[in-house]
Amino acid sequence: MNGNMEENPYLDIIHLPRPQSKKHAAMPLLNRAAQFAPFSALVGHGDAIKETMRQYEQRVEMGEDEYVPELIGVEDDGIL
Protein backbone atom coordinates (compact mmCIF):
# COMPACT_ATOMS: atom_id res chain seq x y z
CA MET A 1 0.00 0.00 0.00
CA ASN A 2 1.13 3.49 -0.65
CA GLY A 3 0.86 6.33 1.86
CA ASN A 4 -2.38 7.68 0.36
CA MET A 5 -4.26 4.38 0.81
CA GLU A 6 -3.32 4.34 4.48
CA GLU A 7 -4.77 7.84 4.90
CA ASN A 8 -7.96 7.07 2.93
CA PRO A 9 -8.80 3.41 2.36
CA TYR A 10 -11.53 4.39 -0.16
CA LEU A 11 -9.21 6.32 -2.42
CA ASP A 12 -9.42 3.61 -5.10
CA ILE A 13 -13.24 3.84 -5.38
CA ILE A 14 -14.10 7.37 -4.29
CA HIS A 15 -14.17 8.81 -7.81
CA LEU A 16 -16.04 5.94 -9.47
CA PRO A 17 -19.51 6.74 -10.85
CA ARG A 18 -22.50 5.78 -8.73
CA PRO A 19 -23.86 2.35 -9.72
CA GLN A 20 -27.17 2.42 -11.64
CA SER A 21 -29.66 -0.44 -11.47
CA LYS A 22 -30.44 -2.22 -14.71
CA LYS A 23 -33.71 -3.56 -13.26
CA HIS A 24 -35.23 -0.54 -11.53
CA ALA A 25 -35.73 3.05 -12.64
CA ALA A 26 -34.30 5.75 -10.42
CA MET A 27 -36.68 6.90 -7.69
CA PRO A 28 -37.93 10.47 -8.18
CA LEU A 29 -36.27 12.98 -5.85
CA LEU A 30 -39.61 13.88 -4.24
CA ASN A 31 -40.17 10.25 -3.22
CA ARG A 32 -36.61 9.92 -1.97
CA ALA A 33 -37.04 13.00 0.19
CA ALA A 34 -40.31 11.64 1.59
CA GLN A 35 -38.45 8.66 3.04
CA PHE A 36 -36.67 11.00 5.42
CA ALA A 37 -39.55 13.37 6.18
CA PRO A 38 -40.41 13.86 9.84
CA PHE A 39 -43.31 11.89 11.18
CA SER A 40 -45.53 12.24 14.20
CA ALA A 41 -44.73 9.42 16.58
CA LEU A 42 -47.33 10.71 19.02
CA VAL A 43 -50.41 11.25 16.86
CA GLY A 44 -52.66 13.88 18.41
CA HIS A 45 -50.09 15.04 20.97
CA GLY A 46 -49.61 18.39 19.24
CA ASP A 47 -53.37 18.96 19.19
CA ALA A 48 -53.61 18.14 22.89
CA ILE A 49 -50.86 20.65 23.67
CA LYS A 50 -52.60 23.34 21.60
CA GLU A 51 -55.90 22.67 23.36
CA THR A 52 -54.25 22.87 26.78
CA MET A 53 -52.61 26.14 25.77
CA ARG A 54 -55.95 27.52 24.53
CA GLN A 55 -57.58 26.63 27.86
CA TYR A 56 -54.70 28.19 29.78
CA GLU A 57 -54.84 31.40 27.74
CA GLN A 58 -58.60 31.63 28.25
CA ARG A 59 -58.09 31.11 31.98
CA VAL A 60 -55.47 33.88 32.07
CA GLU A 61 -57.77 36.25 30.17
CA MET A 62 -60.70 35.51 32.47
CA GLY A 63 -58.71 35.44 35.68
CA GLU A 64 -58.53 32.43 38.00
CA ASP A 65 -61.49 33.60 40.08
CA GLU A 66 -63.75 33.91 37.01
CA TYR A 67 -62.75 30.59 35.39
CA VAL A 68 -65.62 28.10 35.16
CA PRO A 69 -64.54 24.99 33.18
CA GLU A 70 -68.12 24.04 32.28
CA LEU A 71 -68.50 27.29 30.34
CA ILE A 72 -65.80 26.32 27.87
CA GLY A 73 -66.61 22.60 27.79
CA VAL A 74 -63.65 21.13 29.71
CA GLU A 75 -63.16 19.38 32.98
CA ASP A 76 -61.14 21.20 35.61
CA ASP A 77 -58.27 18.85 36.32
CA GLY A 78 -56.60 21.25 38.73
CA ILE A 79 -53.31 21.16 36.80
CA LEU A 80 -53.23 24.79 35.66
N, C-alpha and C positions, 0 to 999 in steps of 0.2 A: 504494500500500500504506500501511496505517496503521502506527503504531509497534508494535502488538501482533503483527502478521504478521511483522515483521522479527525479533522476539524468538522467536516460535514459528511456523514455517511451516505447521504442521499444525493451527493453531487453528481453521480452518474445518471440519475433519473430525473433530476429536478427540472430540466429544460425539455423533457419529452412532452409531446402533445397529450392532452387528456384523452383517455380511451373513449371511443364512441361505440355504443351497442349496435350490433347488426340486426338484432331482433326487435328492439323497442325504440320508438321515436323519443326524442328528447322531451322531457316534461316542460310545459310552459312555465315561464318564470313566476307567473301569478300563483300557480299551483305549488311550486316549490316554496315560495314564500309562505303560503298558507300552512305548510307543515310546521313552521316554527312560530306561528302566530300565538299570542297569549291566549289562554283559555281560563274560564272561570271554574276553579276547582270547587268552590263553595257557591253553588247556584243559589241565587236569592239573597246571599249575604249582603251584597251591596245595597239591595233594595231595603233590607231590614235596617241597615245603618242609616240610610237616607230617611226612613220613616221615624226612627228614633230621634234623629236630628231635627226633623220637622216638629215632632212633639215637644222636644226640648225648647226650640225657638218659640213655639207658641206659648209654652209655659213661662218663658222669660218675658215675652211681650205682655202676657196677662198679669204676671206677678204670681208668686207662689200662693198667696192668700186667696187669689181669685180663681185658681186652676181647679176645674171640675172635670175629671177624665171622661165622664159620661157625655159631656157636651161635645167632645171631639171624637167619640166613638172608640176609646181605648180603655184598657184596664190600668188602674194606678198600681204599678208594681213596687213603688217606693224606692226605685233605684235612683231617679233623678231628683 
